[in-house]
Amino acid sequence: MSNTAISVMERHHAACLQARDALFAEHAAQLHDAALRLARVLARQGTVFLCGIGDAAVRRAARQLTDALADGYALRRPALPAVRLDGDDMPRLARRLESLGMDGDALLVLHQGGEGDAEPLLRAARSMGMESVGLPCAPSAAAETPLFPLAALLFFLTDTVARLVEYHLFENTSALLEEAQEKE
């Protein structure tokens, strides 16, 4: 392999790591909170609805996270109720959510821009008594990040949320028990 190819690979690797580290530094608490909220809904037998608002990579990330939650990610476990809402028409997605969702379910929206793009959908979820979670898909400086590192970043985001949901549901339920104790 040429020194030039190695140099390209090293720069690419560094860009991926930098984007991932920036996302983690900026949104780690938000990722954990989202995963814990989803785990609580699933523990109460609710359904998680997922939607990606943005380009094809964000929609693909929502599909991957839906599959990871429904089918299993890192653990051999029972299937979980996860449904992906797909499309760009927010009023139509809100109507679909109204027809399928119910009080006690959750909506997770992965969004590229601000949460404002997803507001009609998030508002519909809140009006139904659903948990509503918006997760940014990139750190603030993402506009400067090349395309492929952003795809790697989306994988990191969905991987982290799926792994944390399984952790809270099947390995360490203490955070779920804390919620039940708080309600008593």
ABEGO torsion letter per residue (X at the ends): XBAAAAAAAAAAAAAAAAAAAAAAAAAAAAAAAAAAAAAAAAAAGBBBBBBBBEBAAAAAAAAAAAAAAAAEBABBBBBBBBBBBBEABAAAAAAAAAAABBBGBBBBBBBABBAAAAAAAAAAAAAAGBBBBBBBABBAAAAABBAAAAAAAAAAAAAAAAAAAAAAAAABAAAAAAAAAAAX
